Amino acid sequence: MVEYIADYLENIRERRVFPDVKPGYMRDLMPDEAPEQPEPWQNIFNDIERVVMPGVSCVCRGEGIEVREGRER
């Protein structure tokens, strides 16, 4: 997870500042039920990038970076 965060911050300029998704976009990307068996960490990280990150906005203030849930404005 630390490596993922470090990579995210290192490549943050390549990401969108505000999400280009509509409210509820995750609904079609997520299964209806949780898996019966545990999944490998790599699958979970892939889901974070594929499902969660498109809805995240990054607001930079000064030297710090604040990551918050994307919201339609």
CORTATA-V301593 format. One record per backbone hydrogen bond with DSSP energy under -0.5 kcal/mol. NH is the residue of the N-H (numbers start at 1). CO is the residue of the C=O. E is the energy in kcal/mol with one decimal. If there is no record, write none. Layout:
NH:CO:E / NH:CO:E
This chain:
5:1:-2.4 / 6:2:-2.6 / 7:3:-2.5 / 8:4:-2.6 / 9:5:-2.6 / 10:6:-2.3 / 11:7:-2.0 / 12:9:-0.9 / 14:11:-1.8 / 15:12:-1.5 / 20:54:-0.5 / 25:22:-2.0 / 27:24:-1.5 / 28:25:-0.6 / 29:26:-1.3 / 30:26:-1.3 / 43:40:-0.7 / 44:40:-1.5 / 45:41:-2.8 / 46:42:-2.4 / 47:43:-2.1 / 48:44:-2.2 / 49:45:-2.2 / 50:46:-2.6 / 51:47:-3.3 / 52:47:-1.1 / 52:48:-0.5 / 53:48:-2.9 / 55:52:-1.9 / 56:53:-1.7 / 57:68:-1.9 / 58:17:-1.7 / 59:57:-0.5 / 59:66:-2.4 / 60:58:-0.6 / 61:64:-1.7 / 64:61:-1.7 / 66:59:-2.3 / 67:65:-0.5 / 68:57:-1.9 / 68:66:-0.5 / 70:55:-1.6
